[in-house]
Amino acid sequence: MEALKFLSDEEVVKIHETTLHILSEIGYVWTHKPSLEILTGAGCTVKGNRVYFPPQLVEDSIKKAGKKVSVTGRGGATKTLGDGNLYFHNLGGARDIFDAKTGTRRVAVMQDVRDATRVLDALDNCHTITPFFTPQDVEGELMSLAMYRHALPFTTKPLQGPGVQYPEEVKYAVEMAQVIGNPKEVLTLALSPVSPLTIPDHEAAAMIEIARAGISFGALPCPTAGATSPMTISGSIAQQNAETLAVVILTQLVNPGLPIVYCGRLAMMEPRTGVSVWGGVELALASAGTVQLGHYYGFPVNVYGFSTNSHTLDLQNGFERGLNATLPALAGADELSGIGEMEAGVMGSYAQMVLDNDLVGTVLRARRGYPADDDAMALKEVTAAMDGSRNFLGQKHTMKHIKLGEVAMNKFGERGTWEMWERGGKLTMADRAIAEAEKILKEHEVAPLESQQEKELDRIMAAAEAELVKKR
């Protein structure tokens, strides 16, 4: 199916040209001296606390950057962004858990990192995993590293690294990845520039560390239109693009060819409250536009997918996440995030993870489209039905296309009659998902790490604690 365009080709070029103006004329707040030396050595200029990027350097860095990103799990499976497929992964970094059974929430702890990883490991349509929760029973300095360390034993799928901010986090994450394989193959890392157009010193240092280690990298700018970027979607996409490309430039100067995932996390401000809106259709439109722009450069693109501002498993939740995943999927996204996400990324739910796994199948079905070739036209089958039973139930053609997925087989939705629903106990999608999540937590087992690997991870975490907790 050909990707849908939400921006014209001319509008994409206009956004790119605006980005070049932002980077060369408005500049980027950047004060980290070692990285500024790298940038000025490549032709950038510095005035006050801002660095200015010449357009040709921007263009050259885009061309140099690696355009395919692969990550391999310890079970041997590899997913490659940019291979033409659409992959899904979960939200990363939620603070709270929604208990769908009781309708209450609580803060996440380390056991939830382990349990969430194990649930996601069991879900066929969660293709890669990101450490889900930010556990509140861990020192802040160790949180990102603890998330990664305690996710590793509970999945054999490709495990993407957590978001990092400091070079020390990069160093220890790379050491932990080495326990299960080549860090360049089993680890990806992400970092969020500060909107608008600012790189703190510690983030600049972390980017240099990532590039030197050769780890596939995604910049994750998270502007909020109307608050930390322009109120217009296209203006915010241009600023978001500038925030991403400045980071790409530094990584390519340090390590030309470093694989890049082009990411966007643009949300809108709710004018009545100032809250960041993850559920509105504007997020879906921004994500679709981000896909087009990233593909204009040749990058694989990761954007929001399942997202909502809802606090429970209600109608708003389902409508918002379905819409926000489908539009960027139809625009040709390479990877969509958000499995399990609730409350604009603040909260997650085990039942929501299970529901989203089901919803992925429907989104992939929509993206696949349908052919209109001779087999699909089914003239022979229509003739046979009209000359015989007047139905298509017994035809091989019918069974063939059921097996080929002509109809997306939703697991938790209600597709029977009222009488069938009554006999089944009048269960909702949420009821069925809650039961499935409980079953997975009770029964799903993951091949454990070797005892020596566990000991090595513990050693690395102890070293990180000795360095980081006393240092900051």
N, C-alpha and C positions, 0 to 999 in steps of 0.2 A: 504494500500500500504506500503510495506517495505521501510524503510528509505534508501536513497542512501548513500554510504560511499565514501567520498572524500579522507580520510586517511585510511590506513589499521589499523587493531587492534594493530599491532606492532608499527606503527608510533604514535598512540595515547599514548601508554605506554611510548614510547621514549620521547614525549613531557612532559608527567607527570614527568618522571625521571629527565629530564633537569630542570624542575621547582623546584624540590627538591634541586638540586645542586645550583640553583640561590639563593634560600631562605636560604640555610644552609651555603653556601660558599662565595657568592658575597655579600649578605646582602641587606638591605632595609634602605634608609635614613629615620630616625625616631628619633625625639628629644623631643617629648611631654612626659614629666616626668610621669604624672599619668598613661598613657597607657603603658609606658615602665615598670612601676612597675608591672602592670598586666602581661605583657609579660614575664618579667624576672622571675616572680613568678611561671610561667608555664614552665620554662626551657629554655627560649631564652637567648642569650648572647648579650652584647653590646660592641662594640669596636669603639671608636670615635663617629661619628654621625650615625653609622649603627647598626641595630639589625639583629641578625641571628636566624633563626627558625629551630629547630631540626626536621628532617623528620617525626618522630613519632607524634609530635604535629600537624603537617600539616595533617597527615592521620586521627588522632583522631578528629580534628575539622571538617573535611569533613564529617565524619560519624555522628557527633552530629547534624549538621545543619539540619534545617527543609527543606524538599524536595518538599513541595507543598505550593504555595502562592495564597491566595484568596484575592480578593478585592470586596467590595459590594458598589453599588451605593445607593443614598438616595431614589431611586425608588424601591429598593429591589433586583435588579438583581445582581447576584454574578458570577464572572469569576474566575476560578481556574487554574492557570498554573501548568502543570504536570498531567492534567486529560486526556491527549491524543489528545486534540484538538489544533488547531492552531488559535491564536488570533492576532488581529492587533490593533495597536494604532498609534497615530499621532506623528510627530516630536515635540519635546519640546524645547523651548528657542530660536526660530528664532528671529533675530533682525529686518529684513526688510520684507516688503510685496511687492509681484509682482502683479500689476494690469493687469490681462490678457487682459482686454478690451482695455486698452490704450497702453499696452506694456511698461509701466513705473514702477518704484519702488519708495517706500517711507519707512520711518522708521515706525515701529509699535508703537501704543499708547495703552493706557488702554482699549479703546473701542474695539480695535481689539482682545484683550484677551476675552472679552465678546462675540463678534460676532463669533470668531473662535470656541469657545466652543459650541455655539448654532448651528452652521453649523455641527460640528462633532456629536452633539447630534442627529441630523436628519439623519445621515448616518448609515444604517443598518450594514455595514461591518466594522465600527470603533467600536471595542468591548469595549475598555476602552479609557479614554481621559487623556492626560497630558496637563497642561497649555501650550498653543502653543507659544505665543510670549513673548519676553522680552520687556516690554513697556518702551519707552524712555522718557516718561513724568512722571516717578516715580523715587524717590531717589534710588540710587544703593543699599543702605543698606536694602531697603524694597522691592526690585524688586521681589525676589522669593516668599515672603509672599503675596505681592499684586497679583501676578499671580494666586496663589491658592485661595485667598479670592474672586477674581472677576471671577473665573471659577465656583466656587461652586453654585451660583444661576442659572447657565445657562445650567446645565445638570442634569439629574437624573441617568445617567450611572455611572458605577464605575469610580471614578476620582482619578488618581494616583497623588501623591504629586510632586512638582517640585524638581529639583536638589538642594541640600543644600550644604553649606560649613561650616556653623558655628553652634555651639550648641544652640545659641539663636533662630536661624531659626527653628531648630527642635522643640524646646519648644513651639513656637508660632504656628507652623503648627499642632502640636498635639492638642493644644487648639482649633484651628479652626475646625479640624476634629471632635472633641467632640461635636460640635454644631449639627452635622448631625447623629452621631452614636458613636459606640465604635471605637476609633482610631485604635485599632488592626485589625478591620474588614474593615474600610472604607478608610484607608490610607496606601500607600506604600511610601518609600522614596529612593532616590538614591544619590550617592556622587561619584565624580570622583577623584581617586588618580592621582597624577602628574607623568607623564612618563618622564624619566625612574625611576621607583622604589623609589618614594618619597611620604611621607605623611606629609603635613604641620601640624603644631601643632593644628590649629583650626579645621582641618578636623578630626584629631584623636579624639579631644574632641567631635565633632559632632557625630562620630560613637558610642562613648560610650553612648551619650544621646539617639541615635536611639535604641541601644540594650536594654538599661534600660527601655525604653518606650514600648518595645516589638513590634516595627513596622517592618513589612516585608521589607527587604532591598536588594538593588542591587548595587554592586560596578560597576562603569562605567569607567573603564580605557579607554583612547582614544589615544593610541599610533599611531604615523605615521611612518610606516616602512621606514627606510633610514634617518629619522630625529631624532625621539625620541625612536626608537626601531630598531632592525636589519633589513636589507633590505630584508631578506628572510621572506616569509609568516610564515613558521613553527617556525623560531626563534622568530619572533614577537609574535606569539601565545603563545609560552612558556613564554616570558616576561610578556605579558598581563595576563597570568594565574597566574604568581607569584604575580602580582599587585593585582589581585582579591583575591587569597587565603590568602594573608597576612591580608587583611581586614576581611575575613571570620573568621580567627583565633581570632582576637580581639573580634568580635561580639559574638563568641561562648564561649569565656572565660567569658564575661560579662553576657551573657544570653544564656546558652546552649539550642539548639533546635530552636533558632530564625530562622524563614523562610527566605531563601535566594533565590533570582533570580540570576542565573549566567548570566552575561552580557559580551558582547564584542563589542567594537567600533573601531576595528582596520581598519585603512585606509592606503593607500600607498602614498609615496611622488612622485609627478610628477618630474622626473629627470631634465626636461628642465626649470622648473619654481620654484620648491620647494613647490608648492601648494599641499595641502592635497587632494588626489583624492578619491572622494566618488562614482564616476561613473564607474570606471574600473571593469572588470570582477574579478580582484584580490580581490576586496572587497567582492564579492559574495563567492569566494573560501575561504577567511579568515573567513567569517561568517559561512559557512558550516562546516569548521574545528572546529570552536568554539563550534558549536552545538554538534559535536561528542565528544569533550573533556568534555563539561559540562554534557552530558548524561553519560559519563564514570563514573562520580562522583555521578550520580543520581539526579542532579539538573534540574529544569526547566530552559530553556535557552531563553534569549531575545537578539536578534542581529539586526543589520541593515536589513531593508527590502527595502522599496522604497527610493532610493537614486540616486542622480545625481549631476553632476557639472554644468548642463545646467542652463542658465539664463532665459529661456523661455519655452513655451510648444511646443517644437519642436521634431524632429525625435530622436535626441540624448537623450533627456529627456525620451521619452517612451521606447526606447531600453534599456537604462541603468537601469531604475527603474524596468522594467519587469524582466530583467536578475538577478538583485541583490536581488529581492524578491523570485524568483522561486528556485534558487539553495539552499538557506538555508531552504526554505519550504520543498523541496524534501529531505533534510538531516534530517528533523524531528523537526525543531524549534518549540518551544512552543508559542513564541510570536515574532512578527516582528514589528519594529518601522518604522516611516517615512511617514505616510500618510500626504500629503501636503508639503513635503520637496522639496526644490530647492537650488541650488548654494551651495552644500556641507554643508547644515544645516544653512546657514546664512540667508536664505530667505524662505518664504512660500507663498502660494497662495490659495485663496478660491476655485478657479476653479480647482486647482491641488488636493485639498482635495476631491472634487466631482469625479474627474477622478480616483483617487486612490481607492475610494470606489467601483467603477465599476471594477477596475483591480483586487481587492481582490477576487472577484468571480471567475475570471479566474485562479488565483494562487491556490485557494482552489480546483478548478476542476482538475487542473494538479496533485495536491497532492493526491487527492482521487483515481486516477488511474481508473481501470475498471476491472470487474470480467470476468471470462471465464467459468461460470457455465452453466448448461443446459438451463436456461432461457435466458442467454446472447447469447448462440449459436443459438437460435431461429430457430431450424430445422423445427418445426411445421409451423412457419410463412413463412419460405422460401417455403415450400411445398404448402401452401395455395396460396401464391402469384403466383407461377409458374402454378398452376392449375386454376387460376382465372384471376385477373386483371393485373398481371405482375407488380404490384407495391405494396408498403407497406403503402400507405397513409391512408387507411381506417381501418387499423388493430388496435385493442385495445392495442396490444403490443407496437406499435409506440407511442401512446398517453401516455401509462404508463411510458415509459422511457424518454419521453420529460418532464413529470411531475417530474420524479426522478432526472432530471438534467444531462442527458447524454450529452446535449449541453449546455455550459455556455452561458447564455442569456445576452450578453453585451448590455448595455443601450445606450451608446453614440457612439460606433463605427459604421462605415458605412458597412452595409451588404446587401444593395440592388443593383439594376442595375444602370447604368449611368442615365437612364431616370428617375428612381425613385429619384435619388440624385438631378438631375436638378429640378424636380418638388418641391422638398423639400427646395430649396434655396441654394443648394451646401454647406450645413453646414458641418464644420469639427467637430471632437470630442471636440476641444477646444471651438468652438462656442456653442455647446450644453451644455458643462459644465459651461461656463460662465453664460448662461441663467438659468441653474439649481441652481447655487450658489446664484444668485440674487433672485430667487424665494424663496429659503430657508430663506435667510436673511429677506425677506419681510413677509413671512407667518408663519414660524415655531415658535411655542410658547412652552416654557418649564414651567412646574409647578413651581411657585415661592417658595422661602423660606418663612417661616412665618416671620412676622414683628419682632418678638422677636429674631429670629435667625439672621436677618440682623443687628439688634442692637448689638447683642453679637459679631458678626464678626467685626463690626465697633469698638467696645470697645477693642477687642484684637489687631486690627491694630493700634489703638491709643496708646496702651501700648507698642507695638513693636516700634513705632516711637519714643516714649519718651525715650526708652532704647537704641535703636540701632543708630539712626541718630546722637545723641549727643556723643555716645560712640566711634565711629570709625571715 
